[in-house]
């Protein structure tokens, strides 16, 4: 089955292609990167502000661009703090999970 480009304003049935996802708005296909295994893990369980941010900053500086850092924290303030920090410094949060008060952030180093 050949895939034809989607024309704006034309409704078509959804086609799923393994390893690909539709980019929002422009209707073009883009390759989805498989989930990367973290290059390092930072355990901030039981630590409170400012330690989760300080330890995250220190750990991500040791990684190469494109590598993923996994941070585990249970400080309620860490969710907003880490999101804001990653956005401010230009890194990408590729995954976020919250389970029984423990948050797991996967952050890709972008620069």
C-alpha positions in Angstrom: 0.0 0.0 0.0 1.5 3.3 -1.1 1.3 6.3 1.3 0.2 9.5 -0.4 0.8 12.8 1.2 -2.0 14.2 3.3 -3.6 17.3 1.8 -4.7 20.0 4.3 -8.4 19.9 4.9 -8.9 16.4 3.5 -10.1 13.8 6.0 -8.7 10.3 5.6 -8.7 7.2 7.7 -5.8 6.9 10.2 -2.9 4.8 9.0 -0.5 3.4 11.5 3.1 2.7 10.4 5.3 1.0 13.0 8.2 3.3 13.9 6.6 6.4 12.5 4.2 9.0 13.8 2.3 11.8 12.2 3.8 15.2 13.0 1.2 17.6 14.4 -0.4 20.0 12.0 1.6 19.5 8.8 0.5 16.0 8.0 3.9 14.7 7.1 5.4 11.5 8.4 8.3 11.6 10.8 10.4 8.8 12.3 9.9 8.1 16.0 13.1 7.6 17.9 13.0 4.4 20.0 13.2 5.0 23.8 16.8 5.3 24.8 18.2 3.6 27.9 19.4 6.2 30.4 23.2 6.8 30.4 23.0 7.7 34.1 20.5 7.6 37.0 20.2 10.2 39.7 18.5 9.0 42.9 17.0 12.0 44.8 14.5 10.0 46.9 14.3 11.5 50.4 16.1 14.7 49.3 14.5 18.2 49.2 15.1 21.4 47.4 17.6 22.4 46.2 19.3 19.0 46.1 17.3 17.4 43.2 18.2 20.3 40.9 21.8 20.5 42.1 22.3 16.8 41.5 20.5 16.8 38.2 22.7 19.7 36.9 25.9 18.0 38.1 24.9 14.7 36.5 23.8 16.1 33.1 27.1 18.1 32.7 28.9 14.7 32.7 26.8 13.3 29.8 27.4 13.8 26.0 24.8 15.6 23.9 21.9 13.3 23.1 22.3 11.0 26.1 19.4 10.6 28.5 19.5 11.1 32.3 16.9 9.4 34.6 16.1 11.3 37.7 14.0 9.8 40.5 12.6 12.2 43.2 9.8 12.3 45.8 10.0 16.0 46.7 6.7 17.5 45.6 8.5 20.7 44.5 10.8 18.7 42.2 8.2 18.2 39.5 7.9 21.9 38.8 11.5 22.7 39.6 13.0 20.1 37.2 10.5 21.0 34.4 11.4 24.7 34.7 15.1 24.0 34.9 15.1 21.8 31.8 13.1 24.3 29.9 15.3 27.2 31.0 18.6 25.5 30.1 17.3 23.9 26.8 17.2 20.2 27.6 14.3 18.0 26.6 12.1 16.0 29.0 11.4 12.9 26.9 9.4 11.1 29.6 7.7 11.8 32.9 6.1 9.3 35.2 4.5 9.7 38.6 3.8 6.6 40.7 2.9 6.6 44.4 4.6 9.9 45.0 7.8 9.0 43.2 8.5 11.0 40.0 10.8 9.8 37.2 12.1 12.2 34.7 14.0 11.2 31.6 15.9 14.2 30.3 17.8 14.3 27.0 20.9 16.6 27.0 20.5 18.9 24.1 23.6 21.1 24.2 
